[in-house]
């Protein structure tokens, strides 16, 4: 049998991060590679209590088929929070529960793009989104981040002009993955104007928006949008549980109604029990207090990783100082071979993600690597950063 | 804003069944339209007990990110059952846990087909699969079912010859949806030979394989396959819970390894907690006894619906006599306008699915409609069939 693989899937490789994650069955490896939330951040006791109650009182609804749009009460909760907490107007908008934030990204692309169409992305950007676009036969065209942490506006307009088949501008304006930076408010307004001018939908991916532990909050692009340009993707992975796969996508009714049809043929609907569990948690527990606890935890972990980097890492290695999210983005000096460094780190049993993984152009080189501080323990952070510094010193 | 919808999604309508399902919020409607398992078939008590134990002992694993391939212990359970119960050889095969059977179908198509490629299907066939193929820009070419309940072999070969871009042959050989029939053993062997000759992968969809309540079991096509031609899709929706969205796909390593990459960009992995719950149920409870109970229930419900049809339905309406699965397939005489009949049935508050929904060619007419017996109560079956007979009589 000669298996004929589709052109769009032929060259797509599994995410480097997910592959590293698989290699982590070796418990002696310190992983700064994942994007996992801290295990301490799962509200296990409450979820166990509410689950027992769902089995006792609503088991049939929880175990039977649901509707593709999602559990109605949870959709209402999501919209109320977007409106109250993020100042997003729900006029003309609708919300669909997705199987994690990832699914919403893939579905919007499927809804709008045919093979050969283009998605404009920040470069670097989230590998899961880049691969989703590629898996649908789309071109990912990268626009570099500027010094201020937001996308380079001039290059963005050049790209929009040059790409008539660009339909979506994919952005992670808040605690960008992998760079950890935030797009300044004025740039958010400017990006919105450009998208309007070139009739391109903005997909604002905001999985880390609740995780600010320093600095001033910046309004989401969606909250500034008066022209129905922005589709907003969010997730409960980083605040309740990643393994449950519950996210959402909110945008103009006309678009999202089409997106529902695309979801229907992918998985009919998202796990019904956990949708109900989310709803119960949001309405019966204190989610704000819970999130405040997570912020405190990550503030500590990020602070520890930064202070260790400050203490032991040679000055030639540059890194971001995030005010939220999960990641620190590091840049090696040109004198160090990045591939050799990643290998040396792995020999010392520290896993990091090489910067190439986040490039729109997969063949482009990178001097960067990404560190995660939410998953490792304090001890692992201290030991692991030490090993990374040793690896750098050995290569100078 | 002028939203540019992809060509492949532009004309795709939501599944008629899911739309009817939404309309069923009116509790006075008797629905024979869904494909829902009977609520009595959910093993609530055991799931509640095992869930509590997972929270107590393995909460971090259950709530954290998992690997895309699926929870390893559940993959082993699935393979053991495919091997022991269905006599399927696991040599050179691998299994991935999917978010319901639906996802496996969509993923295989994405892995193999580009826009403009063809999937050959039985006509009529499962609307969820047809729409999945369409959502990826594929043509669905239908081959009619023959009198024996299996696909018409001669027309199948004609179609394979005529379609060089046909990459997948999608079949539901056991309790076909919507027809309720089984493909005879000799025809299964012949189909396998044809697929080999024309280098086309068979996707054998078997969500109802465990639900035989009469007649002799027929080997799956996958169990007859010596040439790595068949990919097998299954689901726990009809035996444990539909709402949890747990299915699986098993096939040649080379293909399934690629399919994992496609799954990764759709939802990263399937709900981890429920994967673990399935594993616990399969290994700690008596799933065979549980399935035997479901079979007994459906034997009763199907028998009741058939005896009511025999008793009150005018002879001019023909219907299948299924030996398993969830559906009876009815054909109206040419003298009755099918669209009028469906409307009249709905006025009498009985919902059925019009046959057009299952046609590969969506513009083709149909004299058929599908009845489901697993969801309605005994009383609803008796009342509802009576109303349908009244509708027919009024139109004669």
Contacts between the chains, C-beta under 8 A, distances in Angstrom:
chain1	res1	chain2	res2	distance
A	1	B	196	7.5
A	1	B	199	6.9
A	1	B	201	7.6
A	1	B	227	6.0
A	1	B	228	5.1
A	1	B	229	5.9
A	1	B	252	7.2
A	2	B	199	5.9
A	3	B	112	7.4
A	3	B	201	7.0
A	3	B	252	7.1
A	3	B	254	5.6
A	3	B	255	5.3
A	4	B	112	6.0
A	4	B	167	5.4
A	4	B	199	7.6
A	5	B	111	6.5
A	5	B	112	6.4
A	5	B	255	7.9
A	5	B	258	5.7
A	6	B	110	6.8
A	6	B	111	6.3
A	6	B	112	5.6
A	6	B	113	5.5
A	6	B	114	4.8
A	6	B	117	7.6
A	7	B	114	5.1
A	8	B	110	7.8
A	8	B	114	6.3
A	9	B	110	6.7
A	9	B	111	5.3
A	9	B	258	5.7
A	9	B	261	6.7
A	9	B	262	6.1
A	12	B	261	5.3
A	12	B	262	7.9
A	12	B	265	8.0
A	13	B	261	7.1
A	14	B	68	7.6
A	14	B	260	6.8
A	14	B	261	5.1
A	14	B	264	6.1
A	15	B	264	6.0
A	18	B	67	7.2
A	18	B	68	6.1
A	18	B	264	6.0
A	18	B	268	7.7
A	21	B	65	7.3
A	21	B	67	6.9
A	22	B	67	5.7
A	34	B	65	7.3
A	36	B	64	6.0
A	36	B	65	5.4
A	37	B	64	7.6
A	39	B	60	4.5
A	39	B	63	7.9
A	39	B	64	6.3
A	42	B	59	6.6
A	42	B	60	6.9
A	42	B	63	4.4
A	42	B	64	7.6
A	44	B	55	6.1
A	44	B	59	4.4
A	44	B	63	7.1
A	47	B	55	6.9
A	47	B	63	7.5
A	48	B	52	6.6
A	48	B	55	3.7
A	48	B	56	7.5
A	48	B	59	7.6
A	51	B	51	5.6
A	51	B	52	7.7
A	51	B	55	7.0
A	52	B	48	6.6
A	52	B	51	7.6
A	52	B	52	6.2
A	55	B	44	6.1
A	55	B	47	6.9
A	55	B	48	3.7
A	55	B	51	6.9
A	56	B	48	7.5
A	59	B	42	6.6
A	59	B	44	4.4
A	59	B	48	7.6
A	60	B	39	4.5
A	60	B	42	6.9
A	61	B	243	7.8
A	62	B	243	6.1
A	63	B	39	7.9
A	63	B	42	4.4
A	63	B	44	7.1
A	63	B	47	7.5
A	63	B	241	3.9
A	63	B	242	7.2
A	63	B	243	4.8
A	63	B	244	6.6
A	64	B	36	6.0
A	64	B	37	7.6
A	64	B	39	6.3
A	64	B	42	7.6
A	64	B	241	7.6
A	64	B	242	5.9
A	64	B	243	5.1
A	65	B	21	7.4
A	65	B	34	7.3
A	65	B	36	5.4
A	65	B	237	7.9
A	65	B	242	4.6
A	65	B	243	5.9
A	66	B	243	5.9
A	67	B	18	7.2
A	67	B	21	6.9
A	67	B	22	5.8
A	68	B	14	7.6
A	68	B	18	6.1
A	99	B	99	5.9
A	99	B	245	7.9
A	99	B	266	7.8
A	99	B	267	4.1
A	99	B	271	7.8
A	100	B	267	5.4
A	100	B	268	5.7
A	102	B	265	7.0
A	102	B	266	7.0
A	102	B	267	5.9
A	102	B	268	5.2
A	103	B	266	6.0
A	103	B	267	4.9
A	106	B	265	5.7
A	106	B	266	5.4
A	110	B	6	6.8
A	110	B	8	7.8
A	110	B	9	6.7
A	110	B	135	6.9
A	111	B	5	6.5
A	111	B	6	6.3
A	111	B	9	5.3
A	112	B	3	7.4
A	112	B	4	6.1
A	112	B	5	6.4
A	112	B	6	5.6
A	113	B	6	5.4
A	114	B	6	4.8
A	114	B	7	5.1
A	114	B	8	6.3
A	114	B	115	6.6
A	114	B	137	7.0
A	115	B	114	6.6
A	115	B	115	5.1
A	115	B	137	7.2
A	117	B	6	7.6
A	128	B	264	7.6
A	128	B	265	6.4
A	128	B	268	7.1
A	131	B	261	7.6
A	131	B	264	7.1
A	131	B	265	4.6
A	132	B	265	4.0
A	132	B	266	7.5
A	134	B	265	8.0
A	135	B	110	6.9
A	135	B	261	7.4
A	135	B	262	5.8
A	135	B	265	4.8
A	137	B	114	7.0
A	137	B	115	7.3
A	167	B	4	5.4
A	196	B	1	7.5
A	199	B	1	6.9
A	199	B	2	5.9
A	199	B	4	7.6
A	201	B	1	7.6
A	201	B	3	7.0
A	227	B	1	5.9
A	228	B	1	5.0
A	229	B	1	5.8
A	237	B	65	7.9
A	241	B	63	3.9
A	241	B	64	7.6
A	242	B	63	7.2
A	242	B	64	5.9
A	242	B	65	4.6
A	243	B	61	7.8
A	243	B	62	6.1
A	243	B	63	4.9
A	243	B	64	5.1
A	243	B	65	5.9
A	243	B	66	5.8
A	243	B	269	7.9
A	243	B	271	7.1
A	243	B	272	3.4
A	243	B	273	6.3
A	244	B	63	6.6
A	244	B	271	5.8
A	244	B	272	7.2
A	244	B	273	6.3
A	245	B	99	7.9
A	245	B	267	5.8
A	245	B	268	6.9
A	245	B	269	7.1
A	245	B	270	7.1
A	245	B	271	5.3
A	245	B	272	7.8
A	252	B	1	7.2
A	252	B	3	7.1
A	254	B	3	5.6
A	255	B	3	5.3
A	255	B	5	7.9
A	258	B	5	5.7
A	258	B	9	5.7
A	260	B	14	6.9
A	261	B	9	6.7
A	261	B	12	5.3
A	261	B	13	7.1
A	261	B	14	5.1
A	261	B	131	7.6
A	261	B	135	7.4
A	262	B	9	6.1
A	262	B	12	7.9
A	262	B	135	5.8
A	264	B	14	6.2
A	264	B	15	6.0
A	264	B	18	6.0
A	264	B	128	7.6
A	264	B	131	7.1
A	265	B	12	8.0
A	265	B	102	7.0
A	265	B	106	5.7
A	265	B	128	6.4
A	265	B	131	4.7
A	265	B	132	4.0
A	265	B	134	8.0
A	265	B	135	4.8
A	266	B	99	7.7
A	266	B	102	7.1
A	266	B	103	6.0
A	266	B	106	5.4
A	266	B	132	7.5
A	266	B	266	6.2
A	266	B	267	8.0
A	267	B	99	4.1
A	267	B	100	5.4
A	267	B	102	5.9
A	267	B	103	4.9
A	267	B	245	5.8
A	267	B	266	8.0
A	267	B	267	7.0
A	268	B	18	7.7
A	268	B	100	5.7
A	268	B	102	5.2
A	268	B	128	7.1
A	268	B	245	6.9
A	269	B	243	7.9
A	269	B	245	7.1
A	270	B	245	7.1
A	271	B	99	7.8
A	271	B	243	7.1
A	271	B	244	5.8
A	271	B	245	5.3
A	271	B	271	4.3
A	271	B	274	6.2
A	272	B	243	3.4
A	272	B	244	7.2
A	272	B	245	7.8
A	273	B	243	6.3
A	273	B	244	6.3
A	273	B	274	7.2
A	274	B	271	6.2
A	274	B	273	7.1
A	274	B	274	7.9
